[in-house]
Structures are given as C-alpha cells and as structure tokens.
Amino acid sequence: MCISYSNNYVRLFNRIGFLSVLLLSLVACKADNTQGVYNLDLNICNERYAHSEQYLVPISFRNGILCVYPDYHTESQIRTPLGLADAFLLVDRLGLRLPTPEVVDSIYSQADIRLAPIPMPPTDEMTSRAYFVRHDSLIDAQLQQAGYEIGPGIRESTQAKLIAGHKKDVVYIDRNSSRVAIYGWHRLTGEPIQPYSTVHHDEYYDYSHGVRPVSPEVFKNGEWMIWSDR
C-alpha cells in the first residue's frame, strides 16, 4: 500500500491550512510488496531483543534477517525526532543501533505501507513540538485513509505494519561526530528526497527527521552475527 500527496501541498498549505489540504490531496495507490518479508519468523526478532519499545519486524538484509522498528520512535504516541546524542542514548538503552542508508533503502523496498512524504513550510517553527504534532497528524490521516487504525497497535503488536516514506532517517555516524547524518524520505518512485547529508550540527532536528532503531545483528545460517557499516 502506498499513499500520495499532491505536488501543490506547500502552496495550498500556505493558502488554506493543513486540514483542508489533507481532505483535498489524499490519494491511495497500490505497491508491489514482493520482498518475501512475510515468510520470515515474526518471533525471532522479539525473542532476541525483548526490551524494544515497539514490536520489531524482520526484513531480508544481506541474505539474512534484520530486525527493525515498524515505525519511528515516539514520545507520548507522537513521532518525535532526536538529536544525535539522544538518538544514541535511545538505541544503546534498547540494545539496538541506528540504520545506515543501505538499511533505510531495504526497509522502504520491503515496507507494508509506503507513505508519500509530506513536506511542510520551512519556517522557524519546523523545530517546534507543535510542528511535530501537526506532521504526525497528517501521517496518521494517511494511514486512516488507507484503512489502518492508528495508535499503538500499528507498531506494538503482532499486527505491526512496516511503514516507510514518511520521515528522513537519522542514520549511523560516529557518535562523537559534530554533525548529524540524515538520509531518506523516499518518494513513491523509490527515490529519496534527502541524499546522505551531514549539513546540520549534531543536535539539530526538525519535524521531518525520524529515529528508527534496528538490530546490530542479522540472523543468518542459523546464528546471529554483527553486520558491518559498509
């Protein structure tokens, strides 16, 4: 399942507001999900990483199984971006890690639900909690339009759906870096809006960023093994 917004979103946003744009521009479309993710053992990830805040889902990765959050990190049920230090604190606490661009691409290609990016006007408010909440409400509206119930169930149970396309990912970089690395926000064509970038300082984040923890290991040939960042 993939969902698209019209290309005139930002102009309309400025003229009539985001709720009106929401009603005017929601369009649903079908995606060919042929990556074989449904043949993987749904329990293997959550038995291995029992302290995850979301129900981890398996994807095919380098001829093995990688465990990933079905959606981005939330706080009070709102998808909430983090600076680099806090992103590392999160994944360290969970026994997980940040993805690489390779992982982000793999997640997108195997997602159950592919959402079109929803850019919002780049104002001084784009780093505010109000913007996070507004963007989150637009994402949830896309999911509802596609027939999914929003809320914890979509990411915290055996019914968890792998969702992609709705945020730029904070991706792995040395934890002592003075810059944060971001990548993704794929269009429905599969091309990312955001190429790999370290333009922002390490504690910068805005509404378009998301943190999606993934496993530091892949399950391959009957055993768990650490995967490299190559």
Order of alpha helices (4+ residues) and beta strands (2+ residues): beta-alpha-alpha-beta-alpha-beta-beta-beta-beta-alpha-alpha-beta-alpha-beta-beta-beta-beta-beta-beta-beta
